[in-house]
């Protein structure tokens, strides 16, 4: 048995060749949320609209609505608005 290791894959395997990598994803146009839309979304979520129903109102997907709530951390604002609406009805 020899102590020298003879590689089975040649050294030049894939080296020295430049190849272009194709991008599998197509860049989509970003549609920014206006402050008025965000306020309406907060109100709709406070009224217990689902994300799907809210998205249909704005012509967006449910995940787009979920993303803006998550990115702007609107959970506390939605809860406060919901409490305000409940208090307005009770009083």
DOGU-790855 format. One record per atom (N, C-alpha, C): residue number from 0; atom name; x, y, z. Coordinates in steps of 0.05 Angstrom, whole numbers, plus 5000, padded with zeros to 4 digits. Layout:
BEGIN
<site><i>NUM</i><at>CA</at><px>X</px><py>Y</py><pz>Z</pz></site>
...
//
This chain:
BEGIN
<site><i>0</i><at>N</at><px>5017</px><py>4977</py><pz>5000</pz></site>
<site><i>0</i><at>CA</at><px>5000</px><py>5000</py><pz>5000</pz></site>
<site><i>0</i><at>C</at><px>5018</px><py>5025</py><pz>5000</pz></site>
<site><i>1</i><at>N</at><px>5010</px><py>5044</py><pz>4984</pz></site>
<site><i>1</i><at>CA</at><px>5026</px><py>5068</py><pz>4981</pz></site>
<site><i>1</i><at>C</at><px>5017</px><py>5089</py><pz>5000</pz></site>
<site><i>2</i><at>N</at><px>5036</px><py>5105</py><pz>5010</pz></site>
<site><i>2</i><at>CA</at><px>5029</px><py>5127</py><pz>5028</pz></site>
<site><i>2</i><at>C</at><px>5020</px><py>5152</py><pz>5013</pz></site>
<site><i>3</i><at>N</at><px>5025</px><py>5153</py><pz>4988</pz></site>
<site><i>3</i><at>CA</at><px>5017</px><py>5176</py><pz>4972</pz></site>
<site><i>3</i><at>C</at><px>4988</px><py>5172</py><pz>4963</pz></site>
<site><i>4</i><at>N</at><px>4974</px><py>5194</py><pz>4965</pz></site>
<site><i>4</i><at>CA</at><px>4945</px><py>5193</py><pz>4957</pz></site>
<site><i>4</i><at>C</at><px>4943</px><py>5204</py><pz>4929</pz></site>
<site><i>5</i><at>N</at><px>4932</px><py>5189</py><pz>4911</pz></site>
<site><i>5</i><at>CA</at><px>4928</px><py>5198</py><pz>4884</pz></site>
<site><i>5</i><at>C</at><px>4898</px><py>5205</py><pz>4881</pz></site>
<site><i>6</i><at>N</at><px>4891</px><py>5231</py><pz>4877</pz></site>
<site><i>6</i><at>CA</at><px>4863</px><py>5239</py><pz>4876</pz></site>
<site><i>6</i><at>C</at><px>4850</px><py>5227</py><pz>4851</pz></site>
<site><i>7</i><at>N</at><px>4825</px><py>5220</py><pz>4854</pz></site>
<site><i>7</i><at>CA</at><px>4810</px><py>5210</py><pz>4832</pz></site>
<site><i>7</i><at>C</at><px>4799</px><py>5232</py><pz>4814</pz></site>
<site><i>8</i><at>N</at><px>4794</px><py>5255</py><pz>4826</pz></site>
<site><i>8</i><at>CA</at><px>4785</px><py>5278</py><pz>4810</pz></site>
<site><i>8</i><at>C</at><px>4809</px><py>5294</py><pz>4802</pz></site>
<site><i>9</i><at>N</at><px>4812</px><py>5300</py><pz>4776</pz></site>
<site><i>9</i><at>CA</at><px>4835</px><py>5315</py><pz>4767</pz></site>
<site><i>9</i><at>C</at><px>4836</px><py>5343</py><pz>4780</pz></site>
<site><i>10</i><at>N</at><px>4860</px><py>5354</py><pz>4783</pz></site>
<site><i>10</i><at>CA</at><px>4864</px><py>5380</py><pz>4795</pz></site>
<site><i>10</i><at>C</at><px>4850</px><py>5402</py><pz>4780</pz></site>
<site><i>11</i><at>N</at><px>4849</px><py>5400</py><pz>4754</pz></site>
<site><i>11</i><at>CA</at><px>4838</px><py>5421</py><pz>4738</pz></site>
<site><i>11</i><at>C</at><px>4807</px><py>5419</py><pz>4735</pz></site>
<site><i>12</i><at>N</at><px>4795</px><py>5403</py><pz>4752</pz></site>
<site><i>12</i><at>CA</at><px>4766</px><py>5399</py><pz>4750</pz></site>
<site><i>12</i><at>C</at><px>4752</px><py>5426</py><pz>4756</pz></site>
<site><i>13</i><at>N</at><px>4741</px><py>5438</py><pz>4736</pz></site>
<site><i>13</i><at>CA</at><px>4725</px><py>5462</py><pz>4739</pz></site>
<site><i>13</i><at>C</at><px>4741</px><py>5487</py><pz>4743</pz></site>
<site><i>14</i><at>N</at><px>4767</px><py>5486</py><pz>4746</pz></site>
<site><i>14</i><at>CA</at><px>4782</px><py>5510</py><pz>4751</pz></site>
<site><i>14</i><at>C</at><px>4789</px><py>5524</py><pz>4725</pz></site>
<site><i>15</i><at>N</at><px>4790</px><py>5549</py><pz>4726</pz></site>
<site><i>15</i><at>CA</at><px>4798</px><py>5564</py><pz>4702</pz></site>
<site><i>15</i><at>C</at><px>4775</px><py>5570</py><pz>4683</pz></site>
<site><i>16</i><at>N</at><px>4751</px><py>5560</py><pz>4689</pz></site>
<site><i>16</i><at>CA</at><px>4728</px><py>5565</py><pz>4672</pz></site>
<site><i>16</i><at>C</at><px>4710</px><py>5586</py><pz>4685</pz></site>
<site><i>17</i><at>N</at><px>4705</px><py>5607</py><pz>4671</pz></site>
<site><i>17</i><at>CA</at><px>4686</px><py>5627</py><pz>4680</pz></site>
<site><i>17</i><at>C</at><px>4659</px><py>5621</py><pz>4669</pz></site>
<site><i>18</i><at>N</at><px>4640</px><py>5620</py><pz>4686</pz></site>
<site><i>18</i><at>CA</at><px>4613</px><py>5616</py><pz>4677</pz></site>
<site><i>18</i><at>C</at><px>4595</px><py>5637</py><pz>4690</pz></site>
<site><i>19</i><at>N</at><px>4575</px><py>5645</py><pz>4675</pz></site>
<site><i>19</i><at>CA</at><px>4556</px><py>5664</py><pz>4686</pz></site>
<site><i>19</i><at>C</at><px>4534</px><py>5650</py><pz>4700</pz></site>
<site><i>20</i><at>N</at><px>4526</px><py>5661</py><pz>4722</pz></site>
<site><i>20</i><at>CA</at><px>4505</px><py>5649</py><pz>4739</pz></site>
<site><i>20</i><at>C</at><px>4479</px><py>5664</py><pz>4731</pz></site>
<site><i>21</i><at>N</at><px>4459</px><py>5648</py><pz>4724</pz></site>
<site><i>21</i><at>CA</at><px>4434</px><py>5661</py><pz>4717</pz></site>
<site><i>21</i><at>C</at><px>4417</px><py>5665</py><pz>4743</pz></site>
<site><i>22</i><at>N</at><px>4405</px><py>5688</py><pz>4744</pz></site>
<site><i>22</i><at>CA</at><px>4388</px><py>5695</py><pz>4767</pz></site>
<site><i>22</i><at>C</at><px>4361</px><py>5682</py><pz>4762</pz></site>
<site><i>23</i><at>N</at><px>4352</px><py>5666</py><pz>4781</pz></site>
<site><i>23</i><at>CA</at><px>4327</px><py>5652</py><pz>4779</pz></site>
<site><i>23</i><at>C</at><px>4303</px><py>5669</py><pz>4786</pz></site>
<site><i>24</i><at>N</at><px>4307</px><py>5691</py><pz>4800</pz></site>
<site><i>24</i><at>CA</at><px>4286</px><py>5707</py><pz>4810</pz></site>
<site><i>24</i><at>C</at><px>4284</px><py>5733</py><pz>4794</pz></site>
<site><i>25</i><at>N</at><px>4260</px><py>5741</py><pz>4788</pz></site>
<site><i>25</i><at>CA</at><px>4255</px><py>5766</py><pz>4774</pz></site>
<site><i>25</i><at>C</at><px>4248</px><py>5787</py><pz>4794</pz></site>
<site><i>26</i><at>N</at><px>4262</px><py>5810</py><pz>4792</pz></site>
<site><i>26</i><at>CA</at><px>4257</px><py>5831</py><pz>4811</pz></site>
<site><i>26</i><at>C</at><px>4230</px><py>5844</py><pz>4805</pz></site>
<site><i>27</i><at>N</at><px>4214</px><py>5846</py><pz>4826</pz></site>
<site><i>27</i><at>CA</at><px>4187</px><py>5857</py><pz>4824</pz></site>
<site><i>27</i><at>C</at><px>4188</px><py>5887</py><pz>4832</pz></site>
<site><i>28</i><at>N</at><px>4170</px><py>5901</py><pz>4821</pz></site>
<site><i>28</i><at>CA</at><px>4168</px><py>5929</py><pz>4828</pz></site>
<site><i>28</i><at>C</at><px>4157</px><py>5932</py><pz>4856</pz></site>
<site><i>29</i><at>N</at><px>4169</px><py>5948</py><pz>4872</pz></site>
<site><i>29</i><at>CA</at><px>4160</px><py>5953</py><pz>4899</pz></site>
<site><i>29</i><at>C</at><px>4138</px><py>5973</py><pz>4899</pz></site>
<site><i>30</i><at>N</at><px>4116</px><py>5967</py><pz>4913</pz></site>
<site><i>30</i><at>CA</at><px>4094</px><py>5986</py><pz>4916</pz></site>
<site><i>30</i><at>C</at><px>4095</px><py>5996</py><pz>4945</pz></site>
<site><i>31</i><at>N</at><px>4102</px><py>6021</py><pz>4949</pz></site>
<site><i>31</i><at>CA</at><px>4105</px><py>6031</py><pz>4976</pz></site>
<site><i>31</i><at>C</at><px>4077</px><py>6035</py><pz>4989</pz></site>
<site><i>32</i><at>N</at><px>4077</px><py>6032</py><pz>5015</pz></site>
<site><i>32</i><at>CA</at><px>4053</px><py>6037</py><pz>5031</pz></site>
<site><i>32</i><at>C</at><px>4052</px><py>6066</py><pz>5039</pz></site>
<site><i>33</i><at>N</at><px>4030</px><py>6079</py><pz>5034</pz></site>
<site><i>33</i><at>CA</at><px>4027</px><py>6107</py><pz>5043</pz></site>
<site><i>33</i><at>C</at><px>4018</px><py>6107</py><pz>5072</pz></site>
<site><i>34</i><at>N</at><px>4021</px><py>6129</py><pz>5086</pz></site>
<site><i>34</i><at>CA</at><px>4013</px><py>6130</py><pz>5114</pz></site>
<site><i>34</i><at>C</at><px>3983</px><py>6127</py><pz>5117</pz></site>
<site><i>35</i><at>N</at><px>3968</px><py>6137</py><pz>5097</pz></site>
<site><i>35</i><at>CA</at><px>3939</px><py>6134</py><pz>5098</pz></site>
<site><i>35</i><at>C</at><px>3931</px><py>6105</py><pz>5095</pz></site>
<site><i>36</i><at>N</at><px>3944</px><py>6090</py><pz>5078</pz></site>
<site><i>36</i><at>CA</at><px>3939</px><py>6061</py><pz>5075</pz></site>
<site><i>36</i><at>C</at><px>3945</px><py>6046</py><pz>5101</pz></site>
<site><i>37</i><at>N</at><px>3967</px><py>6054</py><pz>5114</pz></site>
<site><i>37</i><at>CA</at><px>3975</px><py>6040</py><pz>5139</pz></site>
<site><i>37</i><at>C</at><px>3955</px><py>6046</py><pz>5160</pz></site>
<site><i>38</i><at>N</at><px>3945</px><py>6071</py><pz>5162</pz></site>
<site><i>38</i><at>CA</at><px>3924</px><py>6077</py><pz>5181</pz></site>
<site><i>38</i><at>C</at><px>3898</px><py>6062</py><pz>5176</pz></site>
<site><i>39</i><at>N</at><px>3891</px><py>6059</py><pz>5151</pz></site>
<site><i>39</i><at>CA</at><px>3867</px><py>6043</py><pz>5144</pz></site>
<site><i>39</i><at>C</at><px>3871</px><py>6013</py><pz>5151</pz></site>
<site><i>40</i><at>N</at><px>3896</px><py>6003</py><pz>5146</pz></site>
<site><i>40</i><at>CA</at><px>3902</px><py>5976</py><pz>5153</pz></site>
<site><i>40</i><at>C</at><px>3900</px><py>5971</py><pz>5183</pz></site>
<site><i>41</i><at>N</at><px>3910</px><py>5990</py><pz>5199</pz></site>
<site><i>41</i><at>CA</at><px>3908</px><py>5988</py><pz>5228</pz></site>
<site><i>41</i><at>C</at><px>3879</px><py>5988</py><pz>5236</pz></site>
<site><i>42</i><at>N</at><px>3862</px><py>6005</py><pz>5224</pz></site>
<site><i>42</i><at>CA</at><px>3834</px><py>6006</py><pz>5231</pz></site>
<site><i>42</i><at>C</at><px>3820</px><py>5980</py><pz>5223</pz></site>
<site><i>43</i><at>N</at><px>3826</px><py>5969</py><pz>5199</pz></site>
<site><i>43</i><at>CA</at><px>3814</px><py>5944</py><pz>5191</pz></site>
<site><i>43</i><at>C</at><px>3822</px><py>5921</py><pz>5209</pz></site>
<site><i>44</i><at>N</at><px>3847</px><py>5920</py><pz>5217</pz></site>
<site><i>44</i><at>CA</at><px>3856</px><py>5899</py><pz>5235</pz></site>
<site><i>44</i><at>C</at><px>3844</px><py>5902</py><pz>5262</pz></site>
<site><i>45</i><at>N</at><px>3840</px><py>5927</py><pz>5271</pz></site>
<site><i>45</i><at>CA</at><px>3826</px><py>5932</py><pz>5297</pz></site>
<site><i>45</i><at>C</at><px>3797</px><py>5923</py><pz>5296</pz></site>
<site><i>46</i><at>N</at><px>3785</px><py>5924</py><pz>5272</pz></site>
<site><i>46</i><at>CA</at><px>3758</px><py>5914</py><pz>5269</pz></site>
<site><i>46</i><at>C</at><px>3756</px><py>5884</py><pz>5263</pz></site>
<site><i>47</i><at>N</at><px>3779</px><py>5871</py><pz>5267</pz></site>
<site><i>47</i><at>CA</at><px>3781</px><py>5841</py><pz>5264</pz></site>
<site><i>47</i><at>C</at><px>3778</px><py>5832</py><pz>5235</pz></site>
<site><i>48</i><at>N</at><px>3785</px><py>5848</py><pz>5216</pz></site>
<site><i>48</i><at>CA</at><px>3787</px><py>5839</py><pz>5188</pz></site>
<site><i>48</i><at>C</at><px>3810</px><py>5820</py><pz>5186</pz></site>
<site><i>49</i><at>N</at><px>3808</px><py>5799</py><pz>5170</pz></site>
<site><i>49</i><at>CA</at><px>3831</px><py>5781</py><pz>5166</pz></site>
<site><i>49</i><at>C</at><px>3851</px><py>5795</py><pz>5148</pz></site>
<site><i>50</i><at>N</at><px>3875</px><py>5784</py><pz>5147</pz></site>
<site><i>50</i><at>CA</at><px>3896</px><py>5796</py><pz>5130</pz></site>
<site><i>50</i><at>C</at><px>3888</px><py>5793</py><pz>5100</pz></site>
<site><i>51</i><at>N</at><px>3875</px><py>5771</py><pz>5094</pz></site>
<site><i>51</i><at>CA</at><px>3866</px><py>5767</py><pz>5066</pz></site>
<site><i>51</i><at>C</at><px>3845</px><py>5788</py><pz>5058</pz></site>
<site><i>52</i><at>N</at><px>3825</px><py>5793</py><pz>5076</pz></site>
<site><i>52</i><at>CA</at><px>3805</px><py>5813</py><pz>5071</pz></site>
<site><i>52</i><at>C</at><px>3817</px><py>5841</py><pz>5069</pz></site>
<site><i>53</i><at>N</at><px>3836</px><py>5847</py><pz>5086</pz></site>
<site><i>53</i><at>CA</at><px>3850</px><py>5873</py><pz>5085</pz></site>
<site><i>53</i><at>C</at><px>3866</px><py>5876</py><pz>5060</pz></site>
<site><i>54</i><at>N</at><px>3879</px><py>5855</py><pz>5051</pz></site>
<site><i>54</i><at>CA</at><px>3894</px><py>5856</py><pz>5027</pz></site>
<site><i>54</i><at>C</at><px>3877</px><py>5860</py><pz>5002</pz></site>
<site><i>55</i><at>N</at><px>3854</px><py>5847</py><pz>5002</pz></site>
<site><i>55</i><at>CA</at><px>3835</px><py>5851</py><pz>4980</pz></site>
<site><i>55</i><at>C</at><px>3826</px><py>5880</py><pz>4978</pz></site>
<site><i>56</i><at>N</at><px>3823</px><py>5893</py><pz>5001</pz></site>
<site><i>56</i><at>CA</at><px>3815</px><py>5921</py><pz>5001</pz></site>
<site><i>56</i><at>C</at><px>3836</px><py>5939</py><pz>4988</pz></site>
<site><i>57</i><at>N</at><px>3861</px><py>5933</py><pz>4992</pz></site>
<site><i>57</i><at>CA</at><px>3883</px><py>5949</py><pz>4982</pz></site>
<site><i>57</i><at>C</at><px>3894</px><py>5939</py><pz>4955</pz></site>
<site><i>58</i><at>N</at><px>3884</px><py>5916</py><pz>4946</pz></site>
<site><i>58</i><at>CA</at><px>3895</px><py>5904</py><pz>4921</pz></site>
<site><i>58</i><at>C</at><px>3922</px><py>5892</py><pz>4926</pz></site>
<site><i>59</i><at>N</at><px>3927</px><py>5882</py><pz>4950</pz></site>
<site><i>59</i><at>CA</at><px>3952</px><py>5870</py><pz>4957</pz></site>
<site><i>59</i><at>C</at><px>3948</px><py>5842</py><pz>4968</pz></site>
<site><i>60</i><at>N</at><px>3969</px><py>5827</py><pz>4972</pz></site>
<site><i>60</i><at>CA</at><px>3966</px><py>5800</py><pz>4983</pz></site>
<site><i>60</i><at>C</at><px>3965</px><py>5802</py><pz>5014</pz></site>
<site><i>61</i><at>N</at><px>3956</px><py>5780</py><pz>5025</pz></site>
<site><i>61</i><at>CA</at><px>3955</px><py>5778</py><pz>5054</pz></site>
<site><i>61</i><at>C</at><px>3983</px><py>5779</py><pz>5066</pz></site>
<site><i>62</i><at>N</at><px>4002</px><py>5768</py><pz>5052</pz></site>
<site><i>62</i><at>CA</at><px>4030</px><py>5769</py><pz>5063</pz></site>
<site><i>62</i><at>C</at><px>4041</px><py>5797</py><pz>5062</pz></site>
<site><i>63</i><at>N</at><px>4033</px><py>5813</py><pz>5043</pz></site>
<site><i>63</i><at>CA</at><px>4042</px><py>5841</py><pz>5042</pz></site>
<site><i>63</i><at>C</at><px>4031</px><py>5856</py><pz>5066</pz></site>
<site><i>64</i><at>N</at><px>4006</px><py>5851</py><pz>5074</pz></site>
<site><i>64</i><at>CA</at><px>3995</px><py>5864</py><pz>5097</pz></site>
<site><i>64</i><at>C</at><px>4009</px><py>5854</py><pz>5122</pz></site>
<site><i>65</i><at>N</at><px>4014</px><py>5828</py><pz>5124</pz></site>
<site><i>65</i><at>CA</at><px>4028</px><py>5817</py><pz>5146</pz></site>
<site><i>65</i><at>C</at><px>4056</px><py>5828</py><pz>5149</pz></site>
<site><i>66</i><at>N</at><px>4070</px><py>5832</py><pz>5126</pz></site>
<site><i>66</i><at>CA</at><px>4097</px><py>5842</py><pz>5127</pz></site>
<site><i>66</i><at>C</at><px>4098</px><py>5871</py><pz>5137</pz></site>
<site><i>67</i><at>N</at><px>4079</px><py>5888</py><pz>5128</pz></site>
<site><i>67</i><at>CA</at><px>4080</px><py>5916</py><pz>5137</pz></site>
<site><i>67</i><at>C</at><px>4074</px><py>5918</py><pz>5167</pz></site>
<site><i>68</i><at>N</at><px>4056</px><py>5901</py><pz>5177</pz></site>
<site><i>68</i><at>CA</at><px>4050</px><py>5901</py><pz>5206</pz></site>
<site><i>68</i><at>C</at><px>4074</px><py>5891</py><pz>5221</pz></site>
<site><i>69</i><at>N</at><px>4088</px><py>5871</py><pz>5211</pz></site>
<site><i>69</i><at>CA</at><px>4112</px><py>5861</py><pz>5224</pz></site>
<site><i>69</i><at>C</at><px>4135</px><py>5881</py><pz>5223</pz></site>
<site><i>70</i><at>N</at><px>4140</px><py>5892</py><pz>5199</pz></site>
<site><i>70</i><at>CA</at><px>4163</px><py>5910</py><pz>5196</pz></site>
<site><i>70</i><at>C</at><px>4160</px><py>5936</py><pz>5212</pz></site>
<site><i>71</i><at>N</at><px>4136</px><py>5946</py><pz>5214</pz></site>
<site><i>71</i><at>CA</at><px>4131</px><py>5971</py><pz>5229</pz></site>
<site><i>71</i><at>C</at><px>4123</px><py>5966</py><pz>5258</pz></site>
<site><i>72</i><at>N</at><px>4121</px><py>5940</py><pz>5265</pz></site>
<site><i>72</i><at>CA</at><px>4113</px><py>5932</py><pz>5292</pz></site>
<site><i>72</i><at>C</at><px>4088</px><py>5946</py><pz>5301</pz></site>
<site><i>73</i><at>N</at><px>4066</px><py>5942</py><pz>5286</pz></site>
<site><i>73</i><at>CA</at><px>4041</px><py>5955</py><pz>5290</pz></site>
<site><i>73</i><at>C</at><px>4022</px><py>5940</py><pz>5309</pz></site>
<site><i>74</i><at>N</at><px>4031</px><py>5919</py><pz>5321</pz></site>
<site><i>74</i><at>CA</at><px>4014</px><py>5902</py><pz>5338</pz></site>
<site><i>74</i><at>C</at><px>4003</px><py>5919</py><pz>5361</pz></site>
<site><i>75</i><at>N</at><px>4020</px><py>5934</py><pz>5374</pz></site>
<site><i>75</i><at>CA</at><px>4011</px><py>5950</py><pz>5397</pz></site>
<site><i>75</i><at>C</at><px>3991</px><py>5971</py><pz>5388</pz></site>
<site><i>76</i><at>N</at><px>3996</px><py>5984</py><pz>5366</pz></site>
<site><i>76</i><at>CA</at><px>3979</px><py>6004</py><pz>5355</pz></site>
<site><i>76</i><at>C</at><px>3951</px><py>5993</py><pz>5349</pz></site>
<site><i>77</i><at>N</at><px>3951</px><py>5969</py><pz>5337</pz></site>
<site><i>77</i><at>CA</at><px>3926</px><py>5955</py><pz>5330</pz></site>
<site><i>77</i><at>C</at><px>3910</px><py>5949</py><pz>5356</pz></site>
<site><i>78</i><at>N</at><px>3924</px><py>5939</py><pz>5376</pz></site>
<site><i>78</i><at>CA</at><px>3910</px><py>5932</py><pz>5401</pz></site>
<site><i>78</i><at>C</at><px>3899</px><py>5957</py><pz>5415</pz></site>
<site><i>79</i><at>N</at><px>3914</px><py>5979</py><pz>5414</pz></site>
<site><i>79</i><at>CA</at><px>3904</px><py>6004</py><pz>5426</pz></site>
<site><i>79</i><at>C</at><px>3880</px><py>6015</py><pz>5411</pz></site>
<site><i>80</i><at>N</at><px>3881</px><py>6013</py><pz>5385</pz></site>
<site><i>80</i><at>CA</at><px>3858</px><py>6022</py><pz>5369</pz></site>
<site><i>80</i><at>C</at><px>3834</px><py>6005</py><pz>5374</pz></site>
<site><i>81</i><at>N</at><px>3838</px><py>5978</py><pz>5377</pz></site>
<site><i>81</i><at>CA</at><px>3816</px><py>5960</py><pz>5383</pz></site>
<site><i>81</i><at>C</at><px>3803</px><py>5967</py><pz>5410</pz></site>
<site><i>82</i><at>N</at><px>3820</px><py>5972</py><pz>5430</pz></site>
<site><i>82</i><at>CA</at><px>3809</px><py>5980</py><pz>5457</pz></site>
<site><i>82</i><at>C</at><px>3794</px><py>6006</py><pz>5455</pz></site>
<site><i>83</i><at>N</at><px>3804</px><py>6025</py><pz>5440</pz></site>
<site><i>83</i><at>CA</at><px>3791</px><py>6051</py><pz>5436</pz></site>
<site><i>83</i><at>C</at><px>3763</px><py>6047</py><pz>5424</pz></site>
<site><i>84</i><at>N</at><px>3761</px><py>6030</py><pz>5404</pz></site>
<site><i>84</i><at>CA</at><px>3736</px><py>6025</py><pz>5390</pz></site>
<site><i>84</i><at>C</at><px>3716</px><py>6011</py><pz>5409</pz></site>
<site><i>85</i><at>N</at><px>3726</px><py>5992</py><pz>5425</pz></site>
<site><i>85</i><at>CA</at><px>3708</px><py>5978</py><pz>5444</pz></site>
<site><i>85</i><at>C</at><px>3698</px><py>5998</py><pz>5465</pz></site>
<site><i>86</i><at>N</at><px>3716</px><py>6014</py><pz>5475</pz></site>
<site><i>86</i><at>CA</at><px>3708</px><py>6034</py><pz>5496</pz></site>
<site><i>86</i><at>C</at><px>3688</px><py>6054</py><pz>5485</pz></site>
<site><i>87</i><at>N</at><px>3691</px><py>6061</py><pz>5459</pz></site>
<site><i>87</i><at>CA</at><px>3672</px><py>6080</py><pz>5447</pz></site>
<site><i>87</i><at>C</at><px>3644</px><py>6068</py><pz>5445</pz></site>
<site><i>88</i><at>N</at><px>3643</px><py>6042</py><pz>5439</pz></site>
<site><i>88</i><at>CA</at><px>3617</px><py>6028</py><pz>5437</pz></site>
<site><i>88</i><at>C</at><px>3604</px><py>6024</py><pz>5464</pz></site>
<site><i>89</i><at>N</at><px>3620</px><py>6018</py><pz>5484</pz></site>
<site><i>89</i><at>CA</at><px>3610</px><py>6012</py><pz>5511</pz></site>
<site><i>89</i><at>C</at><px>3599</px><py>6038</py><pz>5524</pz></site>
<site><i>90</i><at>N</at><px>3613</px><py>6060</py><pz>5521</pz></site>
<site><i>90</i><at>CA</at><px>3605</px><py>6085</py><pz>5534</pz></site>
<site><i>90</i><at>C</at><px>3583</px><py>6099</py><pz>5520</pz></site>
//
